[in-house]
Amino acid sequence: LKQHLLALMIALHPVAKVPDVRESVKFLEAQSFNSLPKPWPRSQDLPRESFLEPQQDDLVLAVSHAWHYAAHPDPLGSKQSPIRGLLEEASRTHKPQGNSLIFCDFLSVAQRPFTAEQLDRTPEECATFAKALRTFPQIYLQADAVLHVDIPIQQVSEDVQHYRATLLALEEAHFLQIGPSVHVARLSDESHPEMSLFDVVESIGDVTISCLEDIDRAKAILNAKEKATSWCAAFSRCIAGDAPVSMRRAPFGVFSSLSADQKGWVYLERFASMVKGAMVPEDQLCGIAFATSERVLEEIRDGSARLREASKCGKDALDTALQYFVNQLAQKEFSAVSVDKATNTGGVGGMSSAEAFHPQHSEKQIVVGLMHDLVRHLAENWEREQQSQRQRQLTMSVGRGDVEATRQLIALGADPNLPDLQGLTCLHTGAKVRELRVVQALIELRGDLTRKDVQGNLPVHRLSLYAKDVTIELFNALAPTESLLEEPNKAGVSPFMRLGAWAYTAVDSKPYPSAVELVEKLTSQYPSLALMRADDSSLERGLEKGLVSQSIEEYTVQGRTMRVHVWQSPGGHSDLHVFWLGFQLYMPVDMQKLAVQTVAEYVCPRLGARLVASLEPFGAVSRGEYVASTKGLFEALALEGKTIVVDNTMGVGIGLLWELRSRISMGLVINPLGWFSDEFYGSEGHTKMSGTLNAHADHFYKRDIEQAARRVGDFTYTQDSNDIERVRDLYSQCLASSSEQWWQSQLQVCKLTIEEATPFYKSLGELHDVRVVLLCGSHSPALLVQETAARLQGCIKLAAIDYIRNSKQWWEVEGQAQVVKVARTIVQMLESCDADFSVSLSGMLQRGLTIASAN
């Protein structure tokens, strides 16, 4: 039930919905693949953060390649560059909105050792691979594209080296038969010093060794020849060199010279691409299969054409065509090299002669069995699978702005209004990527402008707002009626409110004339439209300010002096603590302190709590350093009792929730930002954001208060120009009194948000045991803040999202209602610390929070 609930909360990629995939297969991030050493490390030896679970917006690419060695598919690193080239080509073609992820057998499932220093797989890992193996055909079918690697075979030079050992040395090793060869599978400390893992036993005396039984036969011959009464007597003769053992180096196991075209496993993978190609328009095959060889692409095209034509002629014709491919597979070779796909993939572990198997027979049996299972599934579910493939391709064509493919796929029956598990339709995607022609085509083809996602967003809510003419055209197309203009999302923001909040501060905190003109036109046309939502007067109900004492304490942490501001009820001692981290975006300490004190005045007297705030910069130049220092500060404070961590640092300090997971009760994260998709980098949004942050950095480097103050509209939700001036004046005053250390710290913002944030978030992994509220400004930038919060939902399993009404990012200076919202959220969290979490989540939901997941 928990897994089912979690799946419903996350928009998983189709490949992640294949049974057993999430439990047994890992998908490598493309950037991690590009930085792999040679030869590739095993899957279980790669850092956890190298892998991501495939989501709806991700591009999943499966690698099809031949293993020419039993222990490692690419010992010389010759495949890395071709795969990287195909990966880049696929990413350019599809322009994914999420990450590019790779499935590659060696890198996606646990492997056996390929060096003597590596540990063998655990029994659990072996069982997991056995489960994963059955998913491979469906992975190739459900991946967005397959990268077919067919390059010249290169043999490791050490394979031709020979040496001699003794029978005594052999007695201390374990062996495994792979095809017509016997290999060293495991060594003991007493083994021959020259003997290495995977070396081949070629002969013992006059006996050629081609199977495990030959070793026993050689022993018997030697025993008879020496007329020895015991095997030890034969040993003494062998040690003297009378019966030498001839060995051959094989540092990566048995070598196969069979080409990829001849291998059964590779044919099965190519068949999956043929099936995918048959299910979509013929001219879209170029986006489904990428290959290093035109010959391979031609083979896939021919196979797709055969299946496509057969599917048009009815079930009998399709069954006949599918059987044709089964027969083709039977003619392929099933070498012993990929033996571990029959016995748990990769290198070979130690086995006794009693555990010997017949790899050629076993591999053929397994591959043909998987092919039969796949063909049976396709024969029974062709139309359903075809619809699923076309639906996925439609989502991708919209995301990359391919209007012709979009039209083709809808004409073939793909549904532009089918929502994913987050409620997103093609129009939501088209709005986000700002593709006017695609949006127009979707509307023309009955795309529904009224569909909402799980956050209550219409497609027009998802429109990225840039000061360009196409923004106005897109807005008009997506919100052509009054009812759409005034429909709020769960943050209480209507498309018209969002347009108005942006229009008047879109260009250096000044109006964008075209947008202002549209706002005025719509106001005239629909007089009832409201530019802002009334503040929630109920927020202060039952919440009163009280007296607090304030003090400053200093602690030495990692050689640094760190100051904290402490608020508490006068004379009180509490076992309830709020540990506040403040490194707000471009906001001086004095501006933060005014708001934090107000929060303390609401929180501390009511609950007898103590609020400890780290607001002042202390020289941290990276996210990791910031988290390490604040963890040291937390330990120095020695807070006893229940503690809530408030991260008001743009997400810079969010890693502290993971570090302190067993020592804190809950976490509040306000406006986290900077978790972008891989494809964000280099996009229009990236260019714009980088330009803005670099301009800010230049102002702070020059201590240009006037220029810095001009950008307050980027971060502050205001009602009119007078409100902008109020914030600008306050900001200028606080900048003038800010310390040198604070000015220096602001030069790190671009690094902390654009450069470091995404990889840092990805490295965190899942958080299961801390309850967290993600609190976002209702008008905070969707790309920068709200999508970050949504991604954090995926890895924080006890998380809820809530919104600060009428707020962008600087809630501290936007008004009393915004500060009270933060205070009330903390009060509710502290009051729920002792409650059962299912009850406290229910209570929060009734108070307006959107529950992301409850694992």
N, C-alpha and C positions, 0 to 999 in steps of 0.2 A: 504494500500500500504506500509506504514511504517513497519507494522508487517511482511508483506511478504518479504520485502527487508531484514529485520533483520534475518528472518528465513533462507534466502538463504546464509547469511554470516556465520551462525553458524552451526556446524555439530551436530545437535540435535540427541539425542537418540530416537529410534522409539516410546517410550512411550510418549515423549514430543510432538510428532506429532499427537497424538490423539486429535481430536477437543475438545476444551474447557479445556484441561488439564493444559496448561500453565497459564491460567487465574484463575483456581479454585483449583488446587491441588499443595501441596508443598511436596518436597522430602527431607527427613531428612538425613543428613550426618551420616554415620555409627559411627564415633567417637563421635558425639553428642549423639547418642542413647545410647552408652555404658556408658555415664556419666549422664544419666537422673536420677533424684531422684525418690523415691517411695512415693506415686503413681505418675504416669507420669503427668507432667503438660499438660494443653491443648495446642493445636497447636498454638493458637494465643498468648499464654503466653511465648512461647519459643523465644529466641533471633533470630533476622533475620539471623545472620550468621550461624545458625544451619542448614539452608536449602540451597540447591544448585539446579540449573536447570540441569536436566540430559543431558549429552553430549554423543557423540558417543562412547568415550572410557570408559564411566562409567559402572559400574555393578549396575543395578537397581533390587532390591529385593522387592517383595510384600509380606506382612505378612497376612496370613489367620488365623483367630482365632475367637473363640466364645466369645460373650459378655454374661456374667452371671449376670451382673448388668446393670440397665438402664443408670446410670449416668457415669459409668467408667468401662472400660473393664478389668482392672487389679488393683483393689484397694489395694491388699496386695503385689503387686510387684512380684507375683509368675511366671509371664511369662518372666520377663526380662532376667533371666539367660538362659532359653531354647532358646529364640530368639537370644541372643548373641552367643550361641553355634552354632546354625544353620547359623548365619551370618558369623562366622569364617570359618565354613566348606565350605560355598559357595565361600567365597573369596579365600580360599586355592585351591579350585577346578578350579576356572576360572582365577585367577591371573590377575585381571583387570589392564589395563594401566592407567585408570583414577581413579575416586573415587567410593567407594561403597555407594550407596544411598538406603534409605528405604522408601517404601510406607506403611503406617499403618493408617487405617481410623482415629483413634483418634488423631494421631500425624500429619496428613497430611491435615486435613480440620478443620475449626473453630468449636468449641464445645460449648454446653450450660454449665452453671456452674455446678460444683459438690460440691461446698462449698458456704455458704451464703455470703462470702466476695467477690466472683467473680462476675464480671459484666456479664450480659447476652450478647448473640451475638447481634450484630447490625443488622438492616434490610439488609444491604449490605452483611454481612457475611452469613445471612440466604439464601439470593438469590444465593450467590456463592456456598453454599453447595448444593442447589437444582440442580445447574448446574453440580457440581462435581459428584453427585450421579449417574448420567447417564453414567459417564465415567468409573465407577469402573470395570465393566466386561472387558472392553478393556484394562484397566491398568493391570489386572491380566494376560491377554492374551499377552500383549506386553512387560511386565517385563521380564527380562532375566531369572529369576527363582522365584518360590514362596516358602516361608517358611511356612509350615503347622504346626501350633502349636496345639497340642491336649494333654492336661495335666489334672490330676485330679482336680476336682472342689473344691475350698476352699471358705467357707462362712465366711463373716465378723462376728465376735463374737457378736457385738452390735445388730445384727438383731433380737435376741431373747428377747431383753429388752422391757418391757412394762411400761407405766405410764399413768396417768390420766390428762385430761385437761378439760376446760369448753367450753360451746357453745360460750361464749363471745370471748374466745381466737380463736375459729374457725372462727368467723365472721371477724377477722382481718387478716386472711390468705387467700391464693388462692390455689385452688386444681386442680388436673389433674387425670383423670381416665386412668390407665394403666392396661389393662386386667381386672381381677376381683378385682382390688384394687384401692383405692382412696388415692393419695399422696399429701403431702404439696408441692406445686410448687413454692410459693413465700411467703415471710414473710414481715410483716410491723413492724415498731418500737414498736407497741403496742401488738404484738403477744405474746402468752404465753412464758415465759422465758425458759421453758424446751423444747419447740417445735423447731424442726430442719427441715431443708430442706429434703424432700423426706420421712419424717415420714408417716406412714400409719394410716388412721382412721379406726379402727376395728369395733367400735360400738358406738352408741349414745343411751343411755338408754338401752332399750330392742331390738333395731333395729340393726341388723348386716349390716355393710356398705360394699357393693361390687360394687357400681356405684354412680355416682354423684346424680342420682335421689333419691337414698336411703337417702341422707342427707335431701332433701326436704321432703321426706316421714316421717322421724324421727321428723322433726320440726312440721309437721301437727299432728302427733300422740301426741306429747307433748302438743301442743296447745289445742287439744281437751280434753286431760286428765286433764289439769289444768283449763279448761274452761276460759282461759285467753281472754281478749278482745284485747290484742296486743301482738306482739312478745316480747316486752320489759318485759312484765310480766313473760313470760316463762324464760327470761334471769335471772330475779331475783331469780327464783326458782333454775335454773341450777347453778348459782353462789354459792348458798347455798349448792350445792352438791346433790340435789335431782335427777338430770339427768346427771350423769357423762359421759364424753367422754373417751372411751378406745383407747389409741394410742400405736403403736409399732414402735420402732426405725427401720429405714431403711436408714442408712447414705449414701448409694450409690444407692438408689432406689430399685425397685422391683428386687427380686432374682429369677433366673431360674435355676432349677436343670437339665435341658435338656443337654445332652452331645453334643459335637460338631458334632458327627455323625448324630444327629437328626435334626440339624438346617438347614433351607432352605438356609440362606445366605452362610453358610460354604460350602454347597453342590455346590452352584453356583461357588464359588471360586475354589473348587477342580475340577469342570468340566473344567474350563479354563486350568488347568494343564494337564488334560486328552487330551484336544485338542492339546496343545503344544507338548505333548509326541507323539501324533499320527502323527505329521507332520515332525518329525526328526527321524533319525535312532534309532531303539529300544534301543540299548545299550547306547544312550546319554540321556535317561530319567533321569539318576542319576544326571545330571547337570541342570535339569529343575525344579525338585521338591525335596525339602529337608523337612524332617518331623521328629517330635519327636517320631513318632510311625511307626513301620514297617507295621502295619495294614493299616494305611493311604496310605503309598506308594504302598502297594499291591492293594488297591482300585483304585488308580490312574493308575497303570500299567494295570489292567484289563480293565478299561475304555479306555485307550489309544489303547490297542490291538483291542478292539471292533471297535473303529473308524478307526483305520489304515486298518483293513481288509475290512471294509465297503467301504472306499474310493477307494479301488482297484477294487471294483465290480460295480462301476458306481454311477450316481447321485441318482437313486431310492434307492439303498442300503444305501447310505450315509444319505439320508433324513429319512429313517426308523430308522437308528441308532441314529441320532440326536433326533428324536421324543422319542426314548426310554429314553433318559436322561431327557427330559422334563417331561415325566411321572414319572420318579423316583423323580424328584424335587417335584412334586405335593403330594407325599407321606410323605414329610418331615414336620416338625413342624415349625410353625412361631410364636414364642413366642413374648410376648409384651416387652421383655427386650430390643431388638434393635429397639424399637419403633421410635427412632429419625432418623433411616434410612428411615422411612416413613415421618417423620415430621421434618427433618433437624438434625439429628444425635446427639448422646451423651446424656447429661442430659436432664431434662425437664424444660421448662420455664413456667412462669405463664400463665394459660389460664382460662377463665371463663367457666361455664358449657355450654354456647352457642357455645364454640369452641371445645367441646369434640368430640372425634373421636373413632373409633373402631379399635384399633391397630392390633388385630389378622387378621382381614379382610384386613386392609390397607397394612400390611407388606407382606402378601401373594400376594396380588394384585401387589405390586411393584416388588417383587423378581421374580415372574412368568413372569411379563411383561418384565423385563430386560433379563431373560432367553430366552424368545421368540425373542426379538430383536437380541440377540447374535446368536441364532440358525439360524435365518433368514439370518443374515450377513454371517455366515459360509456356509450355503447351497448355497448361491449365489456367494460366493467368495473363496471357499475352495482352489482352485489351486493357486490363487494369494496370499492368506494368507500363504499357505504352502511354496511358494517360498520365501516370505518375512521372515518367521521364519527360513528357512534353510540358507538364506543369512546372517541373524544376527548371527546364530550359527557358520557359517563359519568364520566371523570376529572374534568371540570370541575364536574359536579353534586355529586360527593362533596366536592370542595374548597370549595364554597360552602355545603355543608350542606343540599342540596335532596334530601330523602329521597324525595319523590314522583317526581321526575325520575329518581333513581337506580333506583327500582323499575321504572319504565316502560322504561328503556333496557335493563336486564338482561332484562326480559320479552321485549324485541325481539331479544335475542341478544348484547348486549354482554357481554363476559367480565370479571367482577370480579377474576379472578385473573391476567389478562394483565399481565405485568411490562413496565415501560419499560426502557430501556437501563441504568438504574441498579438494576434489579431491584425497583423500587417498584411495589406493587399498590395497588388502591383502599383496602384496609384500612390500609396504611401511611399513605396520605393522610388517611383518616378519623381515625386515631389522632392524627396531628400537629395537625389542626384541632380536635380534641376535640369532635366531633359525635357524641354518644351514640346518637341515633336512627339516624343513618346507619350507624354501626358495627354496631348491632344488626340493621339491615336487611341489611347485607352478610353478616353471619354467618348470618342466616336463609336467605339466598339462596346459600349454599355458598361464601362467602368463606373463603379458606384462611389460617388463623392461623399456619401453619408456614412460609409463604413468607419467604425472606430476601432483602434487597437486597445490593448488591455489597460493602457493609461488614459483612455478616453480621447485619444488624438484622432481627429479627422486627417485625411491626406494633406490638407492645407496647413495643419499644425506642423507637419513634418518638413515643410518647405524651408530650406536654408536661406536666410535673409542676407543678401549682399547688395551693396549699393550699385546695382546694374539694372538696365532696362528690362532684361529678361525676368527679373524678380517680379516686376509689376505685371508682366504678361502672365506669368505662372500663377500669381495670386488671383488675378481675375478669372483665369480658367478654372482654378480649383475651388473658388468660393464665389460663384456667380449669383447667389441668392442671399436674401437677408437672413434666412434661417441658418444657413451655413456660417455666415459671418458672425452670428451671435451665439453659436453653439459652444459651450465651455468644455474643456477637458477636465480630468480629475484634479488638476491643479487650480481649476476655476478660471482658466484663461481662455477667452474666445479668440478665434483667428483675428478679429478686428482689434481686440485689445493688444494682441501680439504685434500686429502691424503698427499700431499707434505708438507703442512703447519703443519700437525700433526706429520708426520714421523720424522722430524728432532728435535722435542722438546718433544716427547711422554713420555720419561722416565727422570724425574727430569731435564727438559729442555735440555735433550740430546737425540740423535737419538735412535730410536727403530730399530735395525739392520734389522729385517725381513721386516719392512715397507720401509726402505731406499733401501733395495735390490729390492723390488717391484717397487719403483719409478724409480730406475736406469734401471731396465729391461724394463719398459714401455716407458721410454724416448728413449732407444735404439731401441725399436720396432716401436715406433711412434714418429719420431723426431719433428713433428710439435706441440706436446703437450706443453703447457705453464704451468709453476708452479705458476705463479702469473699474475694477470690482471694489465695492465698498469694503472697508476693513471689517473684520469680524469682531463685533462689539462684545461677543460672549467670551473672548479669550481672557479678559481680565476678571470675569465673573468668578468669585471665590478665590481670587489670587490677589493678595495685597502685598505692597511693599512694606518692609520693616527696616529696623536699624541694624547695621552691620559694622563691625570694626574692620579696619584695613591695616595690614602690615606688609613689610617687605622682608623676605628672608633670603639668605645667600648660602649656596652649597657649592662645594668643589667636586666636580665630576670630570674624570679623565683629564685632570690638569686644568680644567676650565672653571671659572667662577660663573655660576648660573644663578640668576635672581628670579624669584617667584613672588607674585603678588597674592596675598592671602586675605580672603574675606570670610567672616564667620559672625554668628550672633555674639554680642558682647558677653564675655565671661563664659561662653559655652564650650563644651568639649563634645565632639561628635564622633560616631562611628560610621557616619555617612559622608562620603567624600566625592567631590567633583574635581577631577584632574584635567585641567583645561590647557590645551595646546593652541597657541595663537601665532600663526605666521601667515596672516591674511594677505591676499593678493594686493601688493603695492600699498597697503594700509599702514600708516605710522602707528606706533605703540599707543600714543595718547588717544587716537581715535578709537582704537580697540578697547582701551581701558575704560572709557566712559560707558560703552555698551556692556562690557563684562561686569562692571560694578552694578549696573541696573539689573542684570540677570541675577547677580548675587543677592540683591535687595529683595527680589521676589522668592528666591530659592532657599537661602540660608535660614531666615527666621521661621519660615513655614515648617521646615523639616529638621531644624537644628543641624543642618549640613555645613560642611566646610568646603569652600571653593578655593583651590590652589591653581594659579594660572601662570604658565610660562609664556610670556608675551614678548620678551626682548630677545633680539638675535644674539647668538653666541658663537658665530663663526662657522657653523656647519656649512659645508659646500656640496653636499650630496644627500640624497634621501637616506641612504644607508647610514651615513654619519649622523644625520638628524635623529633617526630612530634609536641608534645606539646611545646617543647622548641623553635623550629624553628617558630612555629606559634606565640609564644610570641615575638620572634625577629622581625618577619614581622610586627606585630602591633607596636612595638617600633620604627621601621624605618619610619612608617607613610608615605608610598609611595603613592603619589597622581598621578593619571593618569592611563595609561594602563601598566599592568605588566604581564610579562611572567615568570613562575617559571621553572627553569631548575633543574631537579633532577639528579645529577650525583653521587648518593649515593648507587648504586646497587639496588635501589628501596626502601631503608630504609626510605627515606623521601617522598615516593609517596603519603602517606596519607594526605599530606598537600594540594594536589589538591582537595580532598574532603572537607577538613576543610575550604578552601578559595574559594570554587567554585563560590561564588557570588561576589568575589572581584578581580579575576584575569581574564585575557583575554584568555590565552592559557597556555599549559604546554608542556615541552620537557622532556622526560624521556630517559636517556641514559643507555643502557645495564642493564635493571632491571633483577634481578635474584632471584631464590629460590622458585618459585611457582611450587611445585611438586604434582604429584598424590599421593593418599593414598598409593598405592602399591609400590611407589618408596622407601619408608622407609623399610629397610631390604633387598633391592635388591642389585644386583652386583654394580649398579651405586652408590647407597647410600653408600655401603661399601668403594668403591674407593674414593668417594668425601669426606666422613668423615675422611678417613685416610689421605688424602692430607691436609685438613684443620687442623686436629689435629697436623700434622707434622709442619705446618706453625705456629700454636699456640705455639708449643714447642720452635721453633726458636726465636719467639718474646719474649717469657717468659725469655729465656736465653740471650736475646740481641745478638744472634748469627748472625751477619751481613753476614758473609761468606755463611752460610747455607741458609739464607733467600734469598740472591741474586742469588743463584743457581736456583731458581724456576721462574725467570722472564719469561722464555719461556712459562710457563703455561698461561700467560696473554697477551703476546706481540706477534704480528705478525711481523716476521722479514724475511729478504731475505736470510741471510746467517749467518755463525758463527761470522763474524765480527760485524754484526749488534747486535747480541745477546750480545757480549762483550761490545759494546757501551752502551746498556741499563743497563747491569749489573754494569758497572763502575759508571754510573750516579746514579743508585739506591743505590749502596753502599755509595756514597758520601752523598746522601740525608738522608739515614738512620742514618749515623753518626752524623748528625746535628739535628735530630728530637728530639722533646721534650719528657719528661717523660710521659706526658699526652697522646701524640700520641702513644707511645709504649703500654701503658696500653689499649688504645682504640682498638688496633688490636687484643687483646685477646678476644674481644667480637664478632669477625667476624663469627665464627662457630655458635654461638648462634643466631646472627642476620640473617644468611642465611639458615642454616639447621633447626634449632629448631623453630624460630619465624616466618620466612617469610611466609610459606604456610598458617598457621592460620590467620596471619595478613592480607594477601591479601584477603582471603575468607571473612573476617569480613567487608570489605570495602563496599560491595554492589555495586549497579550500579551507574554510573556517567553519567548524561545525558547532562549537560549544560556547559562543558568545553571542548574545542578542544585540543586534545593531539596528539603529534607526539612521537612514540616509535622508538627510533633510536638505532639500534643494529649493532655491528661489524659483517661484512659479514662472518667472521670466528669464531664468538663467539660460545661457546659451545651450541649445540642445546638443550640438556637436561636442562642446567643451565639457559641460557639466552633466546634463541629464543622461547622455549616453554612457558616460563614465559610471554614474550611479546604477544604470541598468546592468552594466557589465559586472559591477561589484555584487549585484544581486545574485549573479550566477555562481560566485565563489563563496559568498557569505550565506550559509544555508538557513540561518535564523535572522532574516533581514526584513525590514519594512521600509517603504519609501513614503515620505510625507513632504509637504510643500509649505514654504513661507509665502503667504499671499502678497501680491504686489511687491515682488522683490526680484532683483537680478542676483548680484553676488555680495554687495556691500550692505547686508541687512543691518549692520551696526549703525548706519547713518540715514537709513531710509525712513525711519519714523518709529513711533512708540509701538505700533501694532506689530512690527516685525521683530523688535526686541522681545516683546511679551510672548510671541509665538515660540521663540527659542527657550525662554524661561519656562513656559508651560510644558514644553516637551520634556525638559529635564525633570520637572516636578513629577510628571506622569511616570517617567522611567524610574525615578527613585522610589516612588510609591508602589511600583510593581516589582521591586527587587525581591520581595518575599513571596510574591504570588507565583502560582504555577504558571509556567510560560504560556501554555495553551490558553489559559484564562486571560493573562495579561495581553496576549496578542489579540484576543477577541475584543478586549476593552479598547485597545488602541484602534482597532478597525472601526469600532463604533464612533471613535473620536476623529475619524477621517483619514487614517493612515491606510495606504495601499499595501497589502501584504504581498511580498514577492514570493516567498516560499516558507513553508514550515515543515522542515524535514523531521 
